[in-house]
Amino acid sequence: MDVPTLAEGGINLANAKAFKDTGVNILVVGTAIDNMVCNAAKEAVTPFIVH
């Protein structure tokens, strides 16, 4: 029987492949996505604040 395996915490673009290579087949990347959204929002708003 194949059982899904999960990894969570500290996963980002730089190390996601290394996690996958361990055999883990579910990666939880919440913080990485949060950081990407935060950076995108900052990039979108900064031109309106900085003249």
C-alpha positions in Angstrom: 0.0 0.0 0.0 1.3 3.5 -0.9 0.8 6.0 1.8 1.1 9.7 1.1 3.9 11.5 2.8 4.0 15.1 3.8 6.6 17.7 4.5 5.9 21.1 6.0 8.1 24.0 7.2 10.9 25.8 5.6 10.1 24.7 2.1 10.9 27.2 -0.6 11.9 27.3 -4.3 15.5 26.7 -3.4 15.0 23.5 -1.6 11.6 22.0 -2.8 13.4 19.6 -5.2 15.5 18.3 -2.4 12.4 17.6 -0.4 10.8 15.8 -3.3 13.9 13.8 -3.9 13.5 12.3 -0.4 10.3 10.6 -1.6 7.9 13.0 0.0 5.0 13.5 -2.3 3.0 16.3 -0.6 4.8 19.6 0.1 3.1 22.3 2.2 4.5 25.6 1.2 2.3 28.1 3.1 5.0 30.4 4.3 6.8 30.5 1.0 3.5 31.5 -0.7 2.8 34.1 2.0 6.2 35.6 1.4 5.6 35.7 -2.4 2.3 37.5 -1.9 3.8 40.0 0.6 6.6 40.8 -1.8 4.2 41.2 -4.8 2.0 43.5 -2.8 5.0 45.6 -1.7 6.2 45.8 -5.3 2.8 46.9 -6.5 2.3 49.6 -3.8 5.8 51.1 -3.5 5.6 53.1 -6.8 2.5 54.9 -5.4 4.3 55.8 -2.1 7.8 56.6 -3.3 7.8 59.6 -5.7 
